[in-house]
Structures are given as structure tokens and as C-alpha cells.
């Protein structure tokens, strides 16, 4: 039994969603459990290599964990949004999807050069969005060398790609397959 089996048991698997062959890891069941959510935040906070100035959350579920972690870590929250969703001047980064491209953005004045930033999201799969977020933070002058996720899908290789980019990756639970 691993240290986080209690959290893993709170994550529902929905087969064949959004398409046949995919095992969707649904964290909404964990979010509905106050004790499970509290344990998740406590464990992510204790795994953080601080100090941290900002916690960058990727839209949308990453916002939940970034905001929750900001309180015990005494850090600000940096929102990484789909392009076109933020008011004011932004900087953006493109990344590849399975079919096509997407773009994420932050406010151009969201961080000062040298700010220590930790990336947070609910799940790491192929790593495309997370890698784009790291490039974006670095382009803005932030220092990002750690990322945390609730769920890792290690067979898809995203966490390894982040590690090859010089980022320490922690995930509370892992599920085989995709």
C-alpha cells in the first residue's frame, strides 16, 4: 500500500471517455471530499521545495490547487489561461495538440524577473500544456524548477519531459495507461 492510496481511492475512473480506449481519471470525486482535498493540499505543500513566490495554476483545475496551496505556502497565485481570456497586456506561448495548436497566456506584468514559481495542475499526461507553461514563465523571467500534480499518467511521458527541461516533478498518485 502506498502513502497516497487513500487519495487514489477518491479518484473515479470513467472508461471510454472522451473517446473509446481512454480511461478518464475524474478528480471531481476527490474534490467533493473535504478530508481528501485537505490531505491533498497538505501533502502537496509538504512536498514543495521552498521558498516559493508564486504558484502557477493551469486553467482550470490547476487554479483550484494553486489557490489552495498559496495559503499554507504564503505565495501568490499566477493564472495561466487560454489566450484571449485575460484583460490587459499579455504574453503567450503556443503548443501542439494532438490535432492542431493551442495558446496559453499570462499578464505581462504578472511576475518580476527572478520570481520563484512552482507549476501546479491536476494531472500530467503528455506534458504539452505544462511544458508550454514552463516556457511562458521562463520567457517572463520567472524561475521554475518544480511542478506538482495530483495525478501522473507515466505511460504518456509528460513528467519525464518536464524533468528533461530541468524541472523536479512530484505527483501524489499515478495510474497506468492513458
Secondary structure, DSSP 4 states (H G I P E B T S, - for coil): --TTHHHHTTSEEEET-SSTT-EEEETHHHHT-HHHHHHHHHHHHHH--S--SEEEEETTHHHHHHHHHHHHHT-EEEEEEETT-S-S-EEEEEEEETTEEEEEEEETTSS-TT-EEEEEEEEESS-HHHHHHHHHHHHTT-EEEEEEEEEE-GGG-HHHHHHHTT-EEEEEEE-S--
